[in-house]
Amino acid sequence: MTMQWMVDEMMQERAHPGYIKRVSEEEYLQWARGFVFEGLKNQRYGQSFCNYFDIHDNILYYSSNVADADRYIQETYLR
């Protein structure tokens, strides 16, 4: 992730309030592999995803069911 990419993402979010950040399959799989360590720190699946990708989504953040959170991530955020 480059600094320019992060700035572009932030500008896109501000310009379009309904904008949904998209995550590539590769980025998702990289995060998912690391989730084991986040889980050990008592982070929920959706909470970890939101924190990792700097996404503000209360439905996902507070979801307590891993299967439901994963389905929601795949339907909403994967490109």
C-alpha positions, 0 to 999 in steps of 0.5 A, spaced: 500 500 500 503 506 497 501 513 501 498 515 494 493 510 494 491 511 501 490 519 499 486 517 493 482 512 497 481 518 503 479 523 497 474 518 494 471 517 501 470 524 502 467 526 495 462 520 495 459 519 502 456 512 499 463 510 497 464 503 499 472 501 499 473 495 495 478 490 497 482 485 492 482 478 493 489 478 495 489 483 500 483 479 503 487 473 504 493 476 507 488 479 512 485 472 513 491 469 514 493 474 520 486 474 523 489 468 527 493 473 531 488 478 532 483 473 534 488 471 540 487 478 542 480 478 543 478 481 536 472 479 533 472 477 525 469 483 523 472 488 528 479 486 525 477 486 518 474 494 519 481 495 523 485 492 518 482 496 512 480 502 516 473 501 514 467 504 518 461 499 518 458 498 524 454 492 522 460 488 520 464 491 526 459 488 531 458 482 528 459 476 533 458 470 528 464 469 523 460 466 518 455 471 517 461 476 517 465 473 512 459 472 508 458 480 509 465 481 507 465 477 501 458 480 498 460 488 500 467 489 500 471 484 495 472 486 488 
